[in-house]
Amino acid sequence: MSIDQLHFVSHDDPEWVSLWGKLEDKQGDTRDFDPETGEVWQYMSTTKHPLGYVHQFRHRNHPEHGRRIICNVVASRGWKPDANGPANMPHYVD
């Protein structure tokens, strides 16, 4: 996968609320706070797949599993990243 295949949903995109809701539907919680490490679910990126876009989350130390967990959720029907928006522009730090 090349970097141009990665997309990032902006916090002001209506899809932002939707993707977290889908994580909650699938996992039962959008935090799953691990008291030992302080880890919670993190949105990682969105990728294009043949049937649409998929959002990926990770939890570096899920409290129920005691290990790293990846969770993928399907983007809302018809959602596409804004190719000109700040969510898809590379971020560089000098």
C-alpha positions in Angstrom: 0.0 0.0 0.0 1.4 3.4 -0.9 0.9 6.6 1.1 -1.5 8.0 -1.5 -3.9 5.2 -0.7 -4.3 6.3 2.9 -6.9 8.8 3.9 -7.6 10.6 7.2 -11.1 11.7 8.2 -11.2 15.3 9.5 -12.8 15.9 12.9 -15.2 18.3 11.2 -16.4 15.7 8.6 -19.8 14.2 9.5 -18.1 10.8 8.9 -16.0 11.4 12.1 -19.0 10.9 14.4 -20.2 8.0 12.3 -16.9 6.0 12.4 -16.7 6.3 16.2 -20.4 5.2 16.4 -19.6 2.1 14.3 -16.7 1.3 16.5 -19.0 1.5 19.5 -21.5 -0.8 17.8 -18.8 -3.3 17.0 -16.8 -3.2 20.2 -19.3 -2.0 22.8 -17.2 1.0 23.9 -15.2 3.7 22.1 -12.6 4.0 24.9 -12.0 0.6 26.5 -9.7 2.4 28.9 -6.8 0.2 30.1 -6.1 1.4 33.7 -2.6 -0.1 33.6 -1.3 1.7 30.5 -3.9 4.4 29.9 -4.5 3.2 26.4 -7.8 3.7 24.5 -9.0 3.2 21.0 -7.2 5.3 18.4 -8.4 6.1 14.8 -5.5 5.2 12.5 -6.6 5.8 8.9 -9.0 5.1 6.1 -8.3 3.0 3.1 -10.0 2.3 -0.2 -11.2 -1.2 -0.8 -13.0 -2.7 -3.9 -16.4 -2.2 -2.3 -15.8 1.2 -0.6 -13.7 2.7 2.2 -12.7 1.1 5.5 -11.7 3.0 8.7 -9.1 1.3 10.9 -8.7 1.7 14.7 -6.2 0.2 17.1 -6.0 -0.4 20.8 -2.5 -0.9 21.9 -3.4 -2.9 25.1 -7.1 -3.8 25.1 -8.2 -4.5 28.7 -10.2 -7.6 27.8 -7.5 -9.2 25.6 -4.3 -7.8 27.2 -2.8 -7.2 23.8 -3.0 -5.0 20.7 -6.3 -5.2 18.8 -7.1 -3.8 15.3 -10.7 -3.1 14.4 -12.0 -2.2 10.9 -15.3 -0.6 10.2 -16.9 0.1 6.9 -17.4 3.8 6.0 -20.9 5.2 5.5 -22.5 4.3 2.2 -21.5 6.9 -0.4 -18.8 8.5 1.8 -15.6 9.5 0.0 -12.6 11.5 1.3 -12.3 15.1 0.2 -9.3 15.0 -2.1 -8.6 18.7 -1.6 -9.3 18.8 2.1 -6.8 19.0 4.9 -7.6 15.5 6.1 -5.8 14.1 3.0 -2.8 16.4 2.9 0.5 15.1 4.2 1.6 16.7 7.5 5.2 17.5 7.8 7.1 18.9 10.7 10.2 21.0 10.0 
